[in-house]
Amino acid sequence: MELSISLLLIGAFLPLWAALYWVLPYLTAYRHLKNIPGPFVAKFSNIWLALGARQGQKFAWVDYAHRKYGKVVRVGYNHVSIATPEGLATVYAHGNGFLKDHFYEAFVSGVPGVFNVRDRREHTRKRKIIAHAFSPAAVQDFEPHMAANLRRWVGQLDKIASHPTESGFAKMNMMPWCTFLAFDIIGDLAFGAPFGMVERGRDECPAEVAGKGITYVSGAETLNRRGEVSSTLGLLLPIRPYAKLLPDPFFHKGLQSVQNLHGIAVVAVEKRLDATEKGTLGEKQRHDILGMLCRAKDWDGKPMPQDELISEALTQLIAGSDTVSNTACAVIYWILDGERRNPGKIISRLQAELDAAIPADADIAEHFQVKNLRFLRQCIDEGMRLHSTSAIGLPRIVTDKLGVSYQDQHFPQGTVLSVPSFTIHHDAEVWGDDVEVFNPDRWLNLTPRQKIGFNPFSYGPRACVGQNVAHMELALIIATAFHRYDFILYQHKLMSSEGFSKKPDECWVGIKRRQQDGQKI
């Protein structure tokens, strides 16, 4: 009897609770957004957007909403997505004073890093310390570390290419090998030594795991799960403290990955600091990111404490491995897809440019040889546009007491705004009717809207601080790959899933060493 009464009370209370929690704010606090179109559920909560994140397809869900409802769409109870190049200046420009949304709190492990810190003054302090490590002059000092890992990479690709099928090409999935290379390079730059993924041909990194001590975990898989769960919980922050209790294993495994990823950074930083203290690095002053962070001082002349070093090194690991690996793989795919659709129009032109700049007997490209190659840069930019590794709209909170206006819509203080890069990069009104086609020559005559709308590294004061490193890595990887090898493409579509960044699921290609004057390059 008592149980029946309790169930009746719960049944009566739940609709009331739902009305108070979701409907009342819709009718009161957020009524200024009621005329903005969007999915019905999104008018009351972030659940619609969180479901897209849970499926690894938030970028696609938002893109669908814009195609259905227009350029300005309500994607959450207090969140509006603006899918125009002009929206970038409104939401991300210098001087607007917007804050990163609370969404970023779900990405913090340890202390906040430059990526997820929300306080503007603290971000300015961190960026001042970090920025000098990514200046063009500093980046040039990173090339020897990149080159050593790139040579190990081509050594492994040579072995794969030496076992061809009847077609003359060896079959391989390029995605994991791009991941191994990007992880090893950023490990070398951010922690002082590569993780050894290329050499082992496996996705594994040493990490400090609670209850297990130092053990090996899957670096890329850990990073992917961390991105997926953090992107989902960032939209559902009230349930974050209880997420590990949810029956969906997605949350438990994802939260464990957050801990494992932090553990990777802990082990790598402690190993580097220990080697520095003991003088066993073999160099008086190693030119890499962690070395610069260790030597840097803040406004008060104080060095970074170790917990902050770990967070910043972790930021570099995430940004430097995930974005470069995803983008490199996607650029290779789109170059090959462009060649498949226009035989003789893409690869022969790219290889002619590379052959004129890189000696035939060179095993890898050097940056001075390729940094100014025009067609190479066009191919990379077009691949970044089509894939859009940073695909989601990065949410910002309007902080001005007077609010902000976009076209005829006014957004008061507290509104969350974002601009989805994937949707802008695939907008036919901006890029033309061939928007879904790999056309590197579109970069020869960009319109003003195209220049504004190309947004692979975000925009404004919170734009990616490491984009100089990313451009350098991508130029070296793509140039080396297409100078040394011939490829054919085995798959008809590049499928992707999204955590914080968008990652190709796989990229199956055929590979063989190139021939020049009867000799292998």
C-alpha positions, -999 to 999 in steps of 0.1 A, spaced: 0 0 0 28 24 10 47 15 -21 17 23 -43 12 56 -27 49 64 -32 47 55 -68 16 77 -73 33 106 -56 64 102 -78 42 100 -109 24 132 -99 57 150 -90 77 142 -122 55 162 -146 55 191 -121 93 189 -118 97 187 -156 75 218 -160 95 238 -134 128 227 -147 123 230 -185 90 247 -193 91 276 -168 126 289 -179 113 287 -216 84 309 -207 104 333 -185 142 336 -185 147 326 -222 115 340 -238 137 364 -259 147 334 -279 112 320 -286 111 332 -322 144 317 -332 137 284 -351 152 251 -342 145 216 -330 115 215 -306 134 198 -277 163 223 -280 139 251 -269 138 236 -234 171 219 -228 205 209 -242 194 173 -245 190 174 -283 226 187 -288 239 163 -261 223 133 -280 242 144 -311 274 146 -291 267 111 -276 264 97 -312 297 114 -322 277 135 -348 271 168 -332 285 187 -362 262 168 -385 231 174 -363 238 211 -362 245 212 -399 211 195 -405 194 220 -383 208 249 -402 198 234 -436 163 229 -422 158 261 -402 181 287 -416 213 306 -407 203 314 -371 191 284 -352 184 277 -315 203 245 -307 199 247 -269 176 263 -243 200 293 -242 223 285 -271 220 300 -306 241 288 -336 249 314 -363 261 298 -395 276 327 -415 312 340 -420 300 373 -406 289 355 -374 326 347 -366 334 384 -360 303 388 -339 310 358 -316 348 355 -316 364 388 -324 390 406 -303 375 431 -279 339 417 -276 347 404 -241 328 371 -245 337 343 -222 341 306 -230 309 288 -220 307 265 -190 308 237 -216 346 238 -213 345 229 -176 339 193 -187 374 192 -203 393 202 -172 414 175 -155 438 187 -128 440 225 -132 426 244 -162 449 248 -192 450 275 -218 424 256 -238 397 253 -212 404 281 -187 374 305 -187 387 335 -168 400 361 -193 428 374 -171 440 339 -164 438 330 -201 459 361 -210 485 351 -184 487 315 -197 487 326 -234 516 351 -227 537 323 -213 529 298 -240 528 320 -271 566 324 -274 569 286 -277 548 288 -309 563 318 -326 576 312 -362 612 314 -350 606 289 -322 588 265 -345 618 262 -368 637 248 -339 612 219 -337 620 206 -371 647 182 -361 623 165 -337 596 163 -365 622 150 -390 634 121 -367 598 109 -363 590 114 -399 620 92 -409 607 64 -386 573 68 -402 585 64 -438 606 35 -427 574 17 -416 555 28 -447 584 14 -468 579 -20 -451 542 -19 -458 547 -9 -494 572 -38 -499 544 -63 -497 521 -54 -526 490 -72 -538 485 -82 -575 477 -46 -582 512 -35 -573 500 -16 -543 500 -27 -507 467 -21 -489 468 -1 -456 446 19 -434 462 54 -433 443 66 -403 462 48 -375 495 55 -391 487 93 -392 478 89 -355 510 71 -346 531 98 -363 512 128 -348 514 113 -313 551 106 -315 558 141 -328 538 159 -301 553 135 -275 587 146 -287 578 183 -286 556 184 -255 574 158 -233 609 154 -246 605 119 -262 582 102 -287 557 77 -274 572 50 -297 538 44 -315 554 45 -350 582 21 -340 558 -4 -324 530 1 -349 506 1 -320 484 27 -302 498 27 -267 513 51 -242 526 48 -206 502 63 -181 498 66 -144 465 49 -136 449 49 -101 453 15 -85 476 2 -112 506 25 -111 523 30 -144 508 9 -172 502 11 -210 469 25 -223 456 32 -258 466 68 -264 444 76 -294 414 56 -281 418 73 -248 418 107 -264 388 99 -286 367 87 -256 377 117 -235 366 140 -263 333 123 -268 323 121 -231 335 156 -223 317 171 -253 285 153 -241 288 162 -204 298 198 -213 262 201 -224 248 183 -194 269 198 -166 243 192 -138 247 154 -142 285 154 -146 291 145 -109 269 115 -112 278 104 -148 299 74 -137 267 59 -121 247 61 -153 240 26 -169 254 37 -203 290 24 -204 298 54 -226 301 76 -195 320 52 -173 346 44 -200 348 80 -210 355 93 -175 381 66 -171 397 79 -203 398 114 -189 418 100 -160 440 79 -182 448 109 -205 458 130 -175 479 100 -164 498 100 -197 507 136 -192 518 130 -155 542 102 -165 557 121 -195 562 154 -176 577 137 -145 600 117 -167 612 148 -185 616 168 -153 636 140 -137 658 137 -168 664 175 -167 673 174 -130 697 145 -135 712 160 -167 705 128 -187 687 145 -217 719 146 -236 715 183 -245 721 214 -224 689 230 -236 665 210 -257 644 232 -280 609 219 -275 575 230 -261 580 216 -226 615 231 -223 602 265 -232 573 261 -207 597 251 -180 619 282 -186 590 306 -190 580 331 -163 546 347 -156 539 384 -149 554 381 -115 585 364 -127 574 330 -113 578 297 -132 549 274 -139 541 250 -110 542 213 -120 504 208 -119 501 237 -144 529 223 -165 511 190 -167 478 207 -178 495 227 -205 515 197 -217 483 178 -218 467 206 -238 495 203 -264 492 165 -265 454 167 -272 457 196 -297 489 185 -314 480 148 -318 443 148 -325 440 177 -349 472 169 -369 465 132 -373 428 138 -383 437 165 -407 467 147 -423 446 116 -430 417 137 -443 439 157 -466 454 125 -481 419 112 -486 406 143 -503 437 146 -526 431 110 -537 393 116 -541 400 147 -562 423 126 -584 397 99 -587 371 124 -599 396 142 -621 422 118 -633 456 134 -640 445 168 -626 456 167 -590 484 143 -581 506 148 -612 505 185 -606 513 181 -569 541 157 -575 556 179 -602 557 207 -577 572 185 -550 598 170 -573 610 204 -583 616 213 -547 627 180 -530 658 161 -542 649 126 -556 671 109 -531 656 127 -501 638 103 -478 616 132 -463 608 168 -471 624 197 -453 604 227 -443 625 252 -463 618 232 -494 580 231 -491 568 259 -469 562 282 -499 548 256 -523 516 271 -536 497 241 -548 507 220 -518 492 247 -495 460 249 -517 456 211 -513 460 213 -476 436 242 -472 410 225 -494 413 193 -474 409 213 -441 378 230 -455 362 197 -466 370 178 -435 369 205 -408 386 188 -380 374 216 -357 339 212 -369 317 222 -339 306 257 -329 328 268 -300 303 282 -275 308 317 -260 287 336 -234 276 372 -241 290 393 -213 281 428 -223 253 442 -201 238 457 -232 240 424 -251 250 420 -287 231 422 -320 235 402 -351 215 414 -381 180 421 -367 183 398 -337 194 410 -302 210 386 -277 211 398 -241 238 392 -216 241 355 -207 231 341 -241 254 314 -255 264 319 -291 285 297 -315 295 295 -352 298 260 -366 329 257 -388 317 226 -406 285 243 -418 303 274 -429 329 253 -448 301 235 -466 278 264 -474 272 267 -512 263 304 -508 298 310 -496 319 285 -516 298 279 -548 278 250 -563 310 228 -562 312 232 -524 314 194 -519 341 189 -545 379 189 -539 389 220 -559 423 234 -547 422 261 -574 394 278 -555 421 292 -533 436 312 -561 407 337 -561 390 338 -528 361 361 -522 360 383 -491 334 360 -475 355 329 -482 385 345 -466 365 353 -435 347 320 -435 377 297 -436 381 288 -399 402 257 -393 420 271 -362 391 292 -347 392 330 -347 401 359 -324 419 359 -291 411 323 -283 423 310 -317 446 280 -317 480 291 -304 497 261 -321 486 267 -357 522 275 -368 533 241 -357 502 225 -373 509 241 -407 545 230 -405 537 194 -396 510 191 -423 533 205 -450 561 180 -440 537 150 -438 517 156 -470 548 166 -490 568 136 -478 539 112 -485 532 123 -520 569 128 -530 579 93 -518 548 72 -526 520 67 -552 486 60 -537 452 47 -549 420 52 -529 399 21 -519 370 37 -502 342 58 -517 334 80 -487 353 93 -457 331 86 -426 339 106 -395 329 107 -358 334 136 -334 345 141 -299 358 176 -295 374 173 -330 362 153 -360 381 122 -368 381 100 -399 369 65 -390 393 49 -415 411 56 -448 419 26 -469 445 32 -496 470 14 -518 506 24 -514 538 18 -533 572 36 -537 574 60 -566 598 55 -595 619 83 -610 642 75 -639 639 39 -631 649 43 -595 628 44 -564 625 77 -547 
